[in-house]
Amino acid sequence: MQRQSNNASGSKKRFAAAWRVLALFCLGATPGFAAPVKQETARMAGLSDLQAWQAQVIEAECGFAASMAQGDLQAFARHLGEHALFFGGAQVLSGRAAVLEGWRSYFQGDSAPFSWAPDQVVVAANGSLAHSSGLVRGPKGDAIARFHSVWRQEAPGQWRVVVDRGSALSEAEKLAAGVTTTGPCAQNQ
C-alpha cells in the first residue's frame, strides 16, 4: 500500500515538474524576457539548474530552427558561436562567417528546404555545454536525417551552437519516424 502511494506521489511530482518545464519554455519563448529573469522563473517553478538549462537549450534549438523556417539569416547568425564548426558537405565550415556563407542558399527561396526539432537534450552538470539531437525533415515532413548539435552557454541563459553535424537515417529509421509537419518547435515556426 505504501509503495503504491509513493509511486503515485512520484508520478504526480514528475508530472508537475514537466508542466513547470513547459511553462518555463513558454515564458522563455516570449520576446523581451532576459536570461536572469528566465533563471529566476526556473527557480520559482522549482526547477533545478540542470532542468532550467535543458529548457533554455530546447528554446535555443527551437529558435534556431525557427530562423530557418522564417528565412531569417540574421536570426540564424545569432545562434552561432564565433568559432562554430559545421560538418556536412565536402568540407567543414569553420567559423560563423563560413557557416553563414555555406548556409546562405538555404535561406533563399519561398520556403525552407528542411526543418528540425530536438527530441533529446543533455546538459553538462556544470551548465557549460549541451548536446541536442533530433530529426531533420524535408519540406513534406519526411524524416531525412538526424542532427547533432553541441551548444555552449556563453553567458547566463545565452546558448550558441559550436558544433553541428548531420547523420543519415537508415530506411528503417525513416519508416519508424513517419511523416509529420509538427513537433516540439512547431509553435516557433
N, C-alpha and C positions, 0 to 999 in steps of 0.2 A: 504494500500500500504506500509506504513512504517512497519507494523507488518511483512509482508512477507519478506521485506528486512532484518529486524533484525533476523528472523528465518533462512534465507539463510546465513546470516553472522555468526550466531551462529553455524550452521551446518558446515560451512567451517572451523571455528575455532576448533571445536571438531575433524573434520577430520584431520586437520593439527596437532593437539595435538596427535592424535592416531598414525600418521606417525612418529612423534618425539619419542614417546614411543617405537615404533617398531625399529627405528634407534638406540635408546639407548640400547635396548635389544640386537640388533645385534652387536653393538660395545662392549657391556659388555660381550658378549659371546666369544669374541676374546681373546685367551690367551695372557697374558702379560699386560693387562690393570689393573692398580692399582685402588683401591677403590676411592682415591681422584680424579683421572682422570675421573672416571665414574661420580662422583658427579659434577665435573666441566662441563663435557659433558652435563649432565642433565640441568644445569643452562643455558648453551649456547643454548640448544634446547628449552628453555623457559618452562621447566617443574618445577612444584612446588616440594618441598622436598618430599611431600607425593607421588606424581606421580613417582619420582625417586626411592623412597624406594620400591614402589609397583613393578616397573620394576626390581629392584635388587632381590626381593623375587621371582618373576617369574623366573628370571635367576637362582637363587639358587635352586629352586624346580626342574627346568628342568635339572640342573647339577646333582642333587641328583638322579633323575630318570635315567639319562644317566649312572651314575655309576653302576646301576643295569643292565641296558641293555648291558653294556660293560663288565660286570662281574668283576668290579674293586672295590674290598672290601676296599682298601686303600682310594680311592676317596670317597666312601660311608662314611668312618670314618671321613673324613674332614668336612662333613656336619653335624655331630652330636655334640650337646652340651655335655660338660663333664658329666653333671648330667641328661641327656635325659631320659625321661620316654616313653616307647613304650608299648602300650596296644594291645592285640590281641590274645594272647594264653591263656593257663591255668593260667599264672601268668604275672604280669607286669615286663617288663625288665627295670631295674633301673641302669642308668649309661652307658656311652659309651662302656665300656668293655663288659657288659652284653648284650647290644644291638648287638654288633658285634658277640659275641658268638651265640646269639639266631638267627641271620640272616645269619650266615656263610653258611649254607646249600643252601640258595637261590643263592649263588654265585658259586656253584659247578654245573657242567654240561655244556652242549654245548650252552644253551640259557636260558634267564631269564624266570622264571615261571610266571611272571606277569610284567606289566608296569603301569605307571600312568602319569597323566599330570594335572596341575591345571586348573580349569575353574572359580575359584573365589579366589581373594586375597584381604584381607582387612588389612590395616596397622594402628596401633595406631597413634593418632595425633602427639605424640612426637617421633615417629620412633623407639621406643624401642622394640616393639613386633608386630608380624603379624600373621594372620591366613590364611592358604591356604587349599583349598579343591578341589577335583576333582575325576574323575572316575578312578578306578583300573580296568585294563583289563587283561584277560587271554592271553595266548600265541597266540590264534587265533583272538584276537581283541574283544572278547565278554566282555561286562561290567559285572564285578563280585562283585564289592564293591565300596564304596566311602571312600576316605581317608580324614582325618582332621589332619593338622599339625600346631603346634604353633612354630613360629620362633622368635629368639631373635637376635637383632643386637648387636654383641659383640664388634665390632669396626666399624668405618665408612665403610659402604659397605660390611661388613662381617656378614652374617646371618647364624645361625646354628639352627637346629631343636632341640627343648627342650621337646616337647610332640608330640606323633603321635598315632593316633587311627583310625582304620577302622570301617566301619559300613556296614552291609549287605544291599543289594538292594532288593526291592520287585520285583516280576515278572514283574509288570507294568513298573517299573523304568528300568529294564533290557531291555525290549522291546523298550521303548522310547529312550534309549541310542543307540540302534543299535549296529552294529559291525563295527569297524574301526581299522586300524593299524597306522593311522596318527593322529596328534594332535599338540597342541602348542609346544610340546617338540620334535617333530619328527626330526628336524634338528640336535639335540644334540645326537641322539642315533645311 
